[in-house]
Amino acid sequence: MKILTAMVLMAAVLPPVAAFAETEWMGGARQWSVGFANESPHPYCRLLWNSEIGKTMEFRQSATETFWLVTKNTWDIPAGTKTEVTLTDRDVTKVVAAEFFDKTTLRLWPMGSKGSAGLKKIIKNSFAGTPDVQLTFAGDEGDWTLPLSRVDQLYPNFAQCLKRLEAGEPAKQDSATSKPF
């Protein structure tokens, strides 16, 4: 009975394996990863920072849209939430819009918000030695530091991902299981 209870609890807590199957990881270093997500109908490139203590930040770039997602696995964000986050680097402090993406995730600079067009520039500049960025949240969440200074060595992987995205290349399907003969 204990084994059955443990299996049921694990199934309830763990996300389905298929949720991870959509991203083909292309490289990683120092808590950063680059991946190609072949989600239909709009594939995108992922630049993901994982703190390994329940906090992640992710840049997603598709052919039509760019996202900046901030996630903490203990958050319970009400649907429709809109707030602001203050970004501070070495020289500049900027207050940006943020909104509900899912119950544990905020989307910074949502479409149409002031400055959202500069999001691709932030991604591009992060590969050129951008300093770390501090995020200050409204409310009682402590400050976070996004270590952009660690991402530079993943530029070749991200550039390869963007080329794939532009070419409309699907995720690689050749394998022993997809082409057995």
N, C-alpha and C positions, 0 to 999 in steps of 0.2 A: 504494500500500500504506500509506503514511504517513497519508493521508486516512482510509482505512478504519479504521486503528488508532485515530486520534483520535476518530472518530465512535463507535466501540465504547466507548472510555474515557469519553467524555462521557455516553453513554447509561447507563453503569454508575454514574456519580457523580450526575447530575442526577435529582431526583425526578420522577415522572410528572407531566405537566401537569394531569391530573385531580385530583391532590392539592391543587392550588391553586384549582381551579374551584369548590369547595364554599363558600368564604367570599366574601361580598359586602362589600367594604370600604366603610365609610360615612364615614370621616373619619380624619385623621391630623395630628399636629403634634409636633415636637420629639422624634422617635424613638418616639412612641406612635401606635397605630392602633386603631380600633374597627371591628369587623366582625360580620356576621351569618352564622353557619355553619349551613347548612340540611342538616345530616347526619341521615339517617333512623336511628332513629325519634325522636331527641331533638335538635332544633335548639338552638343556644346562642349567646350573645353572647360576643365575644372582646374583651378589652382587652389589647393586646400591646405590650410594650416590646422593641425590637430595638436592641441596643448597636452593631450594624453591625460588630462584631469577633468574632462567633461566639457571643455570649451573648444569650439572650432570657428574658423572664419574661412569663407570660401568666396572666390571670385568665379563666376560662371560667364563665359562669353560664347554666344551663339552667333549665327550670321545676322540676326536681327536685334539682339538685345544683350545687355551686360548687367549682371546682378552682383551685389555684394551682400552676402548672407552672414549673419552673426548668430551662432547657436550656443546654447548652454543646455545640457540635458536635464537640468533641474528646473528650468523655467516653465511656467504655465501661463503663457501669454493669451489674454482674451482676444477672440476674433475681432477684427476691426480696430485694434489698438494702433494709434499713431503717436509718435514721440519724437524726440530729437536726441542725437548723439553728438558729442563734441570730439573732434579729431584734432590732435596736436602732434606736430612733428618738430623738428629742430627749429624751424623758423615761423611756422604758420599755425594758427588755431582757427578752425572752421566748424560751425554748427551745421549739421546736416539732418535732413528728415529721415525718419525710420518708421517702418510700419510692419504690422503682422504679416508673416509669411506662412508660418504654421505655429503650433502651440509652443515650440521650443526655439523658434527662429525669428529674428528681425531681419527685414530687408532694408539696408541702408541705401539712401538715394534712390527711392522708387522712381519709376518712369514718370517723367514730367516734372519732377521736383527740381528746384534750383540747383544747378551744378551737376546734375546727373550725367550730362553729356561728357564730363571730364573723367568718368570712371575708367574708360579704356586707357586714358593717359596715366592714371595711377598704376594700373597693371603694367603698362609699358615701362614706366619709370622705376618700378620696383626691381626690374632686372638690371638697372643701371646704377645701383648702389643707393637707393632711397633709404633714408634713416627709418628706424622703427617708428611706428605711429601709436600714440596712446589714445584709447577710446574712453571717454567719460560718459556714463549713462545717466539719464534723468532717473531719480529714485534712489534706492538703496544698494544697487549693484556697484561693486567696487570697480576701479579703473582696470582696463585690460591693456596689455601692450602687444601689438601685432608686430612680430619680428621680420619686417620686410627686408632688413639687412641680410637675412639668411637665404633669400630666394634666388639670388643672382645666378648661381650655378645651374639652375633648372631652366634657364632661357632656351637652350637647344630643344628641350623636350616640349616646352610650351609653343615654340615656333613651329615645331613639327606638328603639333596638335592643330594649330591654327591653319596650317597648310592643308591638312586633312579635312578640316571643316570647310574651307573655301572650295576645295575640290569636290565636296559632297561625298567623300569616300565613306562607305559603311564600315562598321567595325569588322576586323579581320575574322573571317568565318572558317578558314582552313585549319582543320585539326583532325586528329585521329577519329574523333566522334562525329564531326560534321561532314567529312569526306572519307569514309572508310574504304572506298575502292578507287 
